[in-house]
Amino acid sequence: MSDVRSAIVIGGGLVGCSSAYYLCRAGWKVTLLERQRIGSGASHGNCGYVCPSHAMPLSAPGVVAYTLPSLFKRDAPLSIPARFDPGLWKWLLQFTRQCSTDRMMHAATGRNALLASSMSLYREFVDEESIECEWTDRGLLLVYKSANDFDGYKETAELLKREFEIEAVAYPGKAVKDLEPSLKSGMAGGWHFPADAHVRPDKLLAGFKRAIEQRGGEIREDVEVRTLLRDGNQVASVATSQGSLAADLLVLATGAEAPQFADAIGCRLPIQPGKGYSLTMQPLQKQPKIPMIFEEHHVAVTPLDSGFRVGSTMEFTGYDRSINPKRLALLRKSAAEHLEEPLPEAVDEEWAGWRPMSVDGLPCIGQAPGASNLIVAAGNGMIGLATAPATGKLVAEIASEHTPHIDATPYSLTRFV
Ligand SMILES: Cc1cc2nc3c(=O)[nH]c(=O)nc-3n(C[C@H](O)[C@H](O)[C@H](O)COP(=O)(O)OP(=O)(O)OC[C@H]3O[C@@H](n4cnc5c(N)ncnc54)[C@H](O)[C@@H]3O)c2cc1C
């Protein structure tokens, strides 16, 4: 009898792929099931930032009072249309409770550990597996039009340095245009995080797919998991669109859709889909050198070797896949206000995806309270690309009962029981 243990990973986004990859490395016989194609969810068209700079969560003291008035503006980056959705209302209420200094710093510490570990794991992965994903080390630049907002960021920059040794360099006034000549004149300034990097997400996913298969994993696309069938405190089998399957271990990595398996998990995951958009086009004539976030609009741009991407906005509209042209227009408007060169009319792809937004800014990684052979890896929010490797490695360590390479407690599902 073989003593190789089998694992089914559900979901072929970056978190599922990374989990499958590290499980293969740990000696598991892995089958990854994906409803559509690898990278059909949020992992495909995101901005590609590998960003240790993003340690701070959204939940911060004062954020609700600051954000509320903007909800009534038509062109605000955050949109929460009024509709009957008790799950979302509960999530929003729980979110407001996270907005204390203590909760914010707890989340920041957990996020920083995942981000820092993922940065080194990515470097190893890209090098060892020869991954062609347009990896670029040029940092990330936060750009401000308002001098007040630019000066106001100093406090966060100092906190990041003090608590997590994350370096940010200030480029006031004209200095920011000297650093990034593609910007229009007249910006108030920018903060540059030199240690951040960026990639082309679809190429990264293709790299994961190849690496999993080379390490003996099986990838099955067009297989939808419908139910996890429990027997006692175990998931005995998985009912799919292609029949029933069983394995020693199940990993649930279905991103924003993970809460639908609450019965098998044994608790409700407070994760909401936060819809974001992107436009991908051919490189600009005056292509920026550095990825940038236009802070007042929360719009991000990514210069790729093979193109140019503008992304962002956050819509809480439930599990709605439609692409709202007004949100795409906001991306164009913001680019027009910041970049010298207008965006071309022709785009290669208009895209929307659901960020899996956990209520406390920390992902949910760990054994399910209701099933001892089920591990959940979901809720990586706005930093799922930047935290995927450490998430996947933790999954493999928990599954193999190895000492985790970082403290896994902050991500445990026991916080929801
Ligand atoms: C506009 C935008 C920009 C972003 N920019 C960045 C960035 O620069 N850096 C960063 O770190 N993060 C970024 N993010 C966030 C990042 O994209 C997500 O956190 C990440 O992709 C989540 O990965 P995931 O694998 O958990 O989920 P997903 O990528 O959504 O993968 C889940 C997969 O599960 C599959 N699935 C679901 N249900 C089933 C089922 N029942 N059976 C089988 N398969 C199923 C889906 O088809 C999907 O492929 C951005 C997000 C958006 C929207």
Ligand as a Chemical Component Dictionary entry (heavy atoms), coordinates in Angstrom:
data_LIG
# 
_chem_comp.id                   LIG 
_chem_comp.type                 NON-POLYMER 
_chem_comp.pdbx_formal_charge   0 
_chem_comp.three_letter_code    LIG 
# 
loop_
_chem_comp_atom.comp_id 
_chem_comp_atom.atom_id 
_chem_comp_atom.alt_atom_id 
_chem_comp_atom.type_symbol 
_chem_comp_atom.charge 
_chem_comp_atom.model_Cartn_x 
_chem_comp_atom.model_Cartn_y 
_chem_comp_atom.model_Cartn_z 
_chem_comp_atom.pdbx_ordinal 
LIG C1  C1  C 0 -8.463  45.332 -9.739  1  
LIG C2  C2  C 0 -7.670  44.468 -8.797  2  
LIG C3  C3  C 0 -6.318  44.713 -8.602  3  
LIG C4  C4  C 0 -5.590  43.948 -7.716  4  
LIG N1  N1  N 0 -4.243  44.164 -7.606  5  
LIG C5  C5  C 0 -3.502  43.388 -6.784  6  
LIG C6  C6  C 0 -2.099  43.568 -6.696  7  
LIG O1  O1  O 0 -1.517  44.399 -7.397  8  
LIG N2  N2  N 0 -1.390  42.792 -5.827  9  
LIG C7  C7  C 0 -2.005  41.854 -5.043  10 
LIG O2  O2  O 0 -1.328  41.230 -4.239  11 
LIG N3  N3  N 0 -3.332  41.616 -5.140  12 
LIG C8  C8  C 0 -4.084  42.365 -5.983  13 
LIG N4  N4  N 0 -5.432  42.151 -6.089  14 
LIG C9  C9  C 0 -6.050  41.114 -5.239  15 
LIG C10 C10 C 0 -5.793  39.722 -5.816  16 
LIG O3  O3  O 0 -6.160  39.703 -7.174  17 
LIG C11 C11 C 0 -6.613  38.677 -5.049  18 
LIG O4  O4  O 0 -6.380  38.809 -3.664  19 
LIG C12 C12 C 0 -6.182  37.261 -5.447  20 
LIG O5  O5  O 0 -6.234  37.097 -6.834  21 
LIG C13 C13 C 0 -7.057  36.221 -4.766  22 
LIG O6  O6  O 0 -6.624  34.958 -5.206  23 
LIG P1  P1  P 0 -7.450  33.656 -4.889  24 
LIG O7  O7  O 0 -6.705  32.529 -5.480  25 
LIG O8  O8  O 0 -7.781  33.614 -3.435  26 
LIG O9  O9  O 0 -8.861  33.892 -5.607  27 
LIG P2  P2  P 0 -9.245  33.801 -7.152  28 
LIG O10 O10 O 0 -8.153  34.276 -8.024  29 
LIG O11 O11 O 0 -10.569 34.465 -7.288  30 
LIG O12 O12 O 0 -9.367  32.250 -7.423  31 
LIG C14 C14 C 0 -10.453 31.473 -6.989  32 
LIG C15 C15 C 0 -10.665 30.410 -8.063  33 
LIG O13 O13 O 0 -11.583 29.449 -7.568  34 
LIG C16 C16 C 0 -12.409 29.046 -8.644  35 
LIG N5  N5  N 0 -13.641 28.528 -8.049  36 
LIG C17 C17 C 0 -14.561 29.199 -7.311  37 
LIG N6  N6  N 0 -15.540 28.374 -6.916  38 
LIG C18 C18 C 0 -15.222 27.144 -7.404  39 
LIG C19 C19 C 0 -15.850 25.869 -7.317  40 
LIG N7  N7  N 0 -17.004 25.707 -6.647  41 
LIG N8  N8  N 0 -15.275 24.812 -7.930  42 
LIG C20 C20 C 0 -14.097 24.964 -8.608  43 
LIG N9  N9  N 0 -13.477 26.151 -8.712  44 
LIG C21 C21 C 0 -14.023 27.226 -8.122  45 
LIG C22 C22 C 0 -12.633 30.328 -9.438  46 
LIG O14 O14 O 0 -13.026 30.050 -10.778 47 
LIG C23 C23 C 0 -11.267 30.988 -9.343  48 
LIG O15 O15 O 0 -10.440 30.645 -10.435 49 
LIG C24 C24 C 0 -6.210  42.898 -6.984  50 
LIG C25 C25 C 0 -7.557  42.610 -7.206  51 
LIG C26 C26 C 0 -8.293  43.372 -8.100  52 
LIG C27 C27 C 0 -9.738  43.035 -8.336  53 
# 
loop_
_chem_comp_bond.comp_id 
_chem_comp_bond.atom_id_1 
_chem_comp_bond.atom_id_2 
_chem_comp_bond.value_order 
_chem_comp_bond.pdbx_ordinal 
LIG C1  C2  SING 1  
LIG C2  C3  SING 2  
LIG C2  C26 DOUB 3  
LIG C3  C4  DOUB 4  
LIG C4  N1  SING 5  
LIG C4  C24 SING 6  
LIG N1  C5  DOUB 7  
LIG C5  C6  SING 8  
LIG C5  C8  SING 9  
LIG C6  O1  DOUB 10 
LIG C6  N2  SING 11 
LIG N2  C7  SING 12 
LIG C7  O2  DOUB 13 
LIG C7  N3  SING 14 
LIG N3  C8  DOUB 15 
LIG C8  N4  SING 16 
LIG N4  C9  SING 17 
LIG N4  C24 SING 18 
LIG C9  C10 SING 19 
LIG C10 O3  SING 20 
LIG C10 C11 SING 21 
LIG C11 O4  SING 22 
LIG C11 C12 SING 23 
LIG C12 O5  SING 24 
LIG C12 C13 SING 25 
LIG C13 O6  SING 26 
LIG O6  P1  SING 27 
LIG P1  O7  DOUB 28 
LIG P1  O8  SING 29 
LIG P1  O9  SING 30 
LIG O9  P2  SING 31 
LIG P2  O10 DOUB 32 
LIG P2  O11 SING 33 
LIG P2  O12 SING 34 
LIG O12 C14 SING 35 
LIG C14 C15 SING 36 
LIG C15 O13 SING 37 
LIG C15 C23 SING 38 
LIG O13 C16 SING 39 
LIG C16 N5  SING 40 
LIG C16 C22 SING 41 
LIG N5  C17 SING 42 
LIG N5  C21 SING 43 
LIG C17 N6  DOUB 44 
LIG N6  C18 SING 45 
LIG C18 C19 SING 46 
LIG C18 C21 DOUB 47 
LIG C19 N7  SING 48 
LIG C19 N8  DOUB 49 
LIG N8  C20 SING 50 
LIG C20 N9  DOUB 51 
LIG N9  C21 SING 52 
LIG C22 O14 SING 53 
LIG C22 C23 SING 54 
LIG C23 O15 SING 55 
LIG C24 C25 DOUB 56 
LIG C25 C26 SING 57 
LIG C26 C27 SING 58 
# 
